[in-house]
């Protein structure tokens, strides 16, 4: 009798999603103007760039509402009941406009109090360049922290995604891109070295207490 092959599965997987806003070309013109107008009147920009208050829903206009509608649909498609059925959730969205310029970055941080979080790239700042020296990649950190790499940092797991256990994975952004991830997973941005202005929307999706 043939020896059965080992059955390997990823236990407690961490889902993340990359999606592109179908109407990005139309809404990004308005979103960029609204965000940069607020940025121009802001004071005290720090090394991590500028962020608005989390009230973009109040001033993002129709373009912001279009993005929010897509975010709700995307979150629903990634969310299930404990029984495995698809969930339709009355998500509350809080969102902030953000601007980063050359030399600025985003520190890794989780988002307590939400279920899904993410970032939308209104303008990646690359001006269509593929130069990797421009940096600014999105970082998603292993939510287990450094633990998987502490005992034997020279070893990794022989499964998809196992090579970055205890480290971070990076995504090179593009205008119109949505990156969605669980809110408890730390997300940041590496130092941005481009000359163009990077404009983003950082968002959190919060379910109602009964969801």
VOGU-3710 file (C-alpha; in Angstrom, 3 decimals, decimal comma):
1> xxxxxxxxxx> 0,000/0,000/0,000  1,339/3,443/-0,940  2,335/5,686/1,912  -0,126/8,595/2,122  1,315/12,057/1,639  1,365/14,453/4,586  -1,594/16,806/4,582  -0,443/20,370/5,195  -2,740/23,319/5,784  -2,274/26,895/6,983
11> xxxxxxxxxx> -3,760/27,105/10,462  -5,202/30,429/11,642  -4,438/32,141/8,350  -4,356/35,953/8,166  -6,307/37,175/5,119  -5,348/40,266/3,178  -6,797/41,576/-0,058  -5,571/43,783/-2,901  -8,278/45,304/-5,073  -8,530/48,185/-7,532
21> xxxxxxxxxx> -11,302/50,757/-7,470  -13,128/50,318/-10,805  -13,810/54,064/-11,173  -10,466/55,276/-9,815  -9,731/57,569/-12,763  -12,954/59,479/-12,162  -12,972/59,793/-8,364  -9,246/60,316/-7,777  -9,296/63,770/-9,357  -11,846/64,968/-6,792
31> xxxxxxxxxx> -10,325/63,087/-3,862  -6,845/64,425/-4,547  -8,102/68,001/-4,720  -10,075/67,705/-1,490  -7,242/66,084/0,466  -4,435/68,325/-0,774  -6,544/71,415/-0,088  -6,763/70,394/3,571  -3,091/69,496/3,635  -2,132/72,930/2,295
41> xxxxxxxxxx> -3,753/74,628/5,289  -2,353/72,180/7,872  0,465/72,910/10,290  2,969/70,750/12,115  3,646/68,022/9,538  5,823/65,297/11,088  8,179/62,588/9,814  5,175/60,343/9,231  3,525/62,919/7,018  0,130/64,544/7,443
51> xxxxxxxxxx> -3,191/62,948/8,338  -6,559/64,606/8,605  -9,028/63,858/11,370  -11,043/60,669/10,835  -14,011/62,604/9,421  -13,406/62,261/5,689  -17,016/61,089/5,332  -18,083/64,656/6,149  -16,025/66,346/3,443  -15,160/63,642/0,907
61> xxxxxxxxxx> -18,188/64,384/-1,263  -19,616/61,950/-3,796  -16,152/60,607/-4,614  -15,634/59,587/-0,991  -19,045/57,927/-0,825  -18,273/55,983/-3,998  -15,087/54,647/-2,398  -16,944/53,793/0,824  -19,555/51,834/-1,119  -16,842/49,713/-2,751
71> xxxxxxxxxx> -15,092/49,220/0,612  -18,311/47,956/2,219  -18,912/45,522/-0,637  -15,310/44,313/-0,488  -15,453/43,839/3,288  -18,714/41,884/2,984  -17,136/39,603/0,378  -14,290/38,850/2,827  -16,461/38,347/5,916  -18,354/35,234/7,046
81> xxxxxxxxxx> -20,501/34,139/9,931  -18,996/31,626/12,342  -21,052/28,973/10,545  -19,298/29,852/7,289  -22,107/31,759/5,628  -21,598/35,065/3,888  -22,229/38,085/6,088  -23,774/41,421/5,175  -22,648/43,933/7,775  -23,727/47,527/8,416
91> xxxxxxxxxx> -20,146/48,738/8,475  -19,329/52,094/10,021  -16,362/53,614/8,197  -13,926/56,092/9,676  -11,410/57,491/7,213  -8,566/59,988/7,094  -6,945/61,739/4,185  -3,142/61,485/4,274  -0,244/63,076/2,400  3,368/61,920/2,424
101> xxxxxxxxxx> 6,321/63,610/0,788  9,935/62,658/0,234  11,564/61,207/3,335  8,320/60,431/5,174  7,054/57,013/6,252  4,292/55,282/8,185  5,152/53,356/11,352  3,718/49,873/11,786  0,540/49,994/13,859  -2,584/47,951/14,484
111> xxxxxxxxxx> -6,046/49,550/14,599  -7,894/48,609/17,820  -11,680/48,744/17,772  -12,195/47,889/14,100  -12,582/44,594/12,193  -11,103/45,500/8,788  -8,637/48,290/8,045  -6,733/49,399/5,003  -5,430/52,099/2,752  -6,523/53,471/-0,620
121> xxxxxxxxxx> -3,977/55,098/-2,935  -5,398/58,187/-4,568  -1,952/59,036/-5,989  1,021/56,727/-5,381  3,450/59,571/-6,113  5,598/57,464/-8,427  4,594/59,335/-11,600  4,455/55,969/-13,424  8,068/55,120/-12,528  9,025/51,498/-11,763
131> xxxxxxxxxx> 12,185/52,501/-9,877  12,290/50,422/-6,693  14,590/53,021/-5,104  11,520/55,242/-4,665  10,494/53,016/-1,736  7,170/53,677/-0,044  6,001/50,056/-0,028  3,100/49,058/2,185  4,244/46,774/5,000  2,025/44,124/6,595
141> xxxxxxxxxx> 3,597/42,619/9,697  3,222/39,113/11,045  0,596/39,560/13,804  2,478/36,976/15,880  5,320/39,449/16,122  8,909/38,205/16,072  8,050/34,943/17,850  8,236/32,634/14,771  11,774/33,878/14,008  13,213/33,926/17,520
151> xxxxxxxxxx> 14,129/30,275/18,084  15,753/29,575/14,713  15,824/32,741/12,571  17,630/30,884/9,781  14,629/28,574/9,235  11,218/29,158/7,700  8,023/27,216/6,985  7,674/25,340/3,698  4,217/26,684/2,876  3,007/29,672/0,831
161> xxxxxxxxxx> 3,966/32,787/2,777  6,033/30,785/5,260  9,304/32,470/4,357  8,337/35,739/6,041  7,194/34,285/9,375  8,035/36,749/12,135  8,837/39,473/9,590  6,910/41,725/7,212  5,562/41,377/3,692  5,552/44,318/1,312
171> xxxxxxxxxx> 3,213/45,534/-1,412  4,250/48,161/-3,944  1,289/50,531/-4,187  -0,335/51,855/-7,304  -2,865/54,633/-7,790  -6,373/53,186/-7,457  -5,217/50,289/-5,249  -7,072/49,207/-2,120  -5,205/47,167/0,483  -7,584/45,548/3,009
181> xxxxxxxxxx> -6,432/43,570/6,061  -7,618/42,592/9,558  -7,401/45,563/11,903  -5,251/43,649/14,382  -2,538/43,165/11,766  0,058/45,966/11,953  0,361/48,018/8,766  2,837/50,716/7,815  4,626/52,293/4,868  8,347/52,259/4,238
191> xxxxxxxxxx> 10,221/55,514/3,736  8,989/57,198/0,588  11,776/58,626/-1,584  9,786/59,940/-4,515  9,614/63,579/-5,563  5,865/63,417/-6,191  3,270/63,920/-3,501  1,684/60,692/-2,232  -2,032/61,027/-1,409  -3,921/58,246/0,365
201> xxxxxxxxxx> -7,028/57,473/2,387  -6,563/55,344/5,498  -9,764/53,675/6,683  -11,272/51,382/9,308  -14,471/49,351/9,073  -16,297/48,852/12,359  -19,202/46,396/12,714  -22,230/47,247/14,872  -22,175/45,654/18,361  -24,675/42,988/17,330
211> x> -22,813/41,924/14,156
//
